[in-house]
């Protein structure tokens, strides 16, 4: 059943200015996208899910050896805040 799952790999990378970017790869299409914010990342995930015929969706977070612990913590916090806001909107 693994073949019926769309996988998007995501890695946190430094943006060269002290912040971070999310490098995403849609494993079905091979498309790579660099997202500069959690909102942009969420929009890309929605686009991937909308454009696939696969019945399930999975994000795989890759190890991010170039990202600092502060970058990883910031991404985690922003993701949690984003999903909390989505839940509140119902």
C-alpha positions in Angstrom: 0.0 0.0 0.0 3.1 2.3 0.3 2.8 3.2 -3.4 -0.6 4.9 -2.8 1.0 7.5 -0.5 2.3 10.8 -1.7 5.5 11.6 0.1 6.9 15.1 0.4 10.4 15.3 1.9 11.2 18.4 3.8 14.5 19.7 5.1 15.4 22.9 7.0 18.3 24.8 5.4 19.9 28.1 6.4 18.9 31.1 4.2 22.4 32.8 4.5 21.0 35.6 6.6 20.6 33.9 9.9 17.1 32.5 9.1 15.8 29.4 7.5 14.2 28.0 4.4 12.3 24.8 3.9 13.5 22.7 0.9 10.7 20.3 -0.2 10.7 17.5 -2.7 7.5 16.0 -4.1 8.7 12.4 -4.5 5.9 11.7 -7.0 6.7 14.5 -9.4 10.3 15.1 -8.5 9.5 18.8 -8.1 11.7 20.7 -5.6 10.3 23.9 -4.0 12.0 26.3 -1.6 9.5 27.8 0.9 10.4 30.9 2.8 7.6 30.7 5.4 5.3 28.2 7.1 2.4 29.7 5.1 4.2 29.2 1.8 5.0 25.6 3.0 1.4 24.9 3.9 0.3 26.2 0.5 2.8 23.9 -1.3 1.6 20.9 0.7 -2.0 21.7 -0.3 -1.0 22.0 -3.9 0.8 18.6 -3.8 -2.2 16.9 -2.2 -4.6 18.5 -4.7 -2.5 17.5 -7.7 -2.1 13.8 -6.9 -4.3 10.8 -7.5 -2.8 9.1 -4.5 -5.2 8.4 -1.6 -2.9 9.4 1.3 -0.3 12.0 2.1 2.8 12.0 4.2 5.5 14.5 5.0 9.0 13.1 5.8 11.3 15.4 7.7 14.9 14.9 6.7 17.8 15.4 9.0 18.8 19.0 8.7 22.6 19.0 9.4 23.1 22.6 8.2 20.3 24.0 10.4 21.0 25.3 13.9 19.0 24.1 16.9 17.5 27.6 17.0 16.3 27.3 13.4 14.8 23.9 14.1 13.0 25.2 17.2 11.7 28.2 15.3 10.3 26.0 12.5 8.7 23.7 15.1 7.1 26.6 17.0 5.8 28.3 13.8 4.3 25.0 12.6 2.6 24.5 16.0 1.3 28.1 16.0 0.1 27.7 12.4 -1.8 24.4 13.0 -3.3 25.8 16.2 -4.6 28.8 14.3 -6.1 26.5 11.7 -7.8 24.4 14.4 -9.3 27.6 16.0 -10.7 28.6 12.6 -12.5 25.3 12.6 
